[in-house]
Amino acid sequence: MSNVTVRVPEELKGRMKRCKSVNWSEVARKAFEDAARKEEIQRAAESIKNLRTESKTEWDGAKEIRKWRDAAK
């Protein structure tokens, strides 16, 4: 596992010291993971949006499902 240094204001460091039952490394790991996941989801959504914009064909999910259902009859 890698080490990361995080700077916090002295006032916050004092408050953190008083919360002895909190595992601050775990809190930071979870916050970093959440931020990375949100960024990845945002990039994926942007990629999907770009693909839809660049696509030359109009695709409608409901029409496609109806086509397959009608073909199965």
C-alpha positions as CSV (number, residue, x, y, z in Angstrom):
1,M,0.0,0.0,0.0
2,S,1.3,3.5,-0.8
3,N,1.5,6.5,1.5
4,V,-0.1,9.8,0.8
5,T,0.5,13.0,2.8
6,V,-2.4,15.3,3.4
7,R,-2.2,18.7,4.8
8,V,-4.9,20.0,7.1
9,P,-5.3,23.2,9.1
10,E,-4.0,23.1,12.7
11,E,-7.5,23.6,14.1
12,L,-8.8,20.5,12.2
13,K,-5.8,18.5,13.3
14,G,-6.7,19.3,16.9
15,R,-10.3,18.2,16.4
16,M,-9.1,15.0,14.7
17,K,-6.8,14.2,17.7
18,R,-9.8,14.5,20.1
19,C,-11.7,11.9,18.0
20,K,-9.6,8.9,19.1
21,S,-12.0,6.2,18.0
22,V,-11.9,7.4,14.3
23,N,-9.5,5.6,11.9
24,W,-8.6,8.7,9.8
25,S,-6.6,6.6,7.3
26,E,-9.7,4.6,6.5
27,V,-11.8,7.8,6.3
28,A,-9.3,9.2,3.8
29,R,-9.2,6.0,1.8
30,K,-13.0,5.9,1.5
31,A,-13.1,9.6,0.5
32,F,-10.4,9.1,-2.2
33,E,-12.2,6.0,-3.5
34,D,-15.5,7.8,-3.7
35,A,-13.9,10.8,-5.5
36,A,-12.1,8.5,-8.0
37,R,-15.3,6.5,-8.6
38,K,-17.3,9.7,-9.2
39,E,-14.7,11.0,-11.7
40,E,-14.7,7.6,-13.5
41,I,-18.5,7.6,-13.8
42,Q,-18.4,11.2,-15.0
43,R,-15.9,10.3,-17.7
44,A,-17.9,7.2,-18.8
45,A,-21.1,9.3,-19.0
46,E,-19.3,11.9,-21.1
47,S,-17.9,9.2,-23.4
48,I,-21.4,7.7,-23.9
49,K,-22.8,11.2,-24.6
50,N,-20.1,11.8,-27.2
51,L,-20.7,8.4,-28.8
52,R,-24.4,9.2,-29.1
53,T,-23.7,12.6,-30.5
54,E,-21.3,11.2,-33.1
55,S,-23.6,8.3,-34.1
56,K,-25.1,8.8,-37.5
57,T,-28.1,6.5,-36.8
58,E,-31.0,7.3,-34.5
59,W,-31.4,4.4,-32.1
60,D,-34.5,4.0,-29.9
61,G,-34.3,1.3,-27.2
62,A,-38.1,0.9,-27.1
63,K,-38.4,0.5,-30.8
64,E,-35.6,-2.1,-30.8
65,I,-37.3,-4.1,-28.0
66,R,-40.6,-4.0,-29.9
67,K,-38.8,-5.2,-33.0
68,W,-37.3,-8.2,-31.2
69,R,-40.6,-9.0,-29.4
70,D,-42.5,-8.9,-32.7
71,A,-39.9,-11.2,-34.4
72,A,-40.3,-13.8,-31.6
73,K,-44.0,-14.2,-32.2
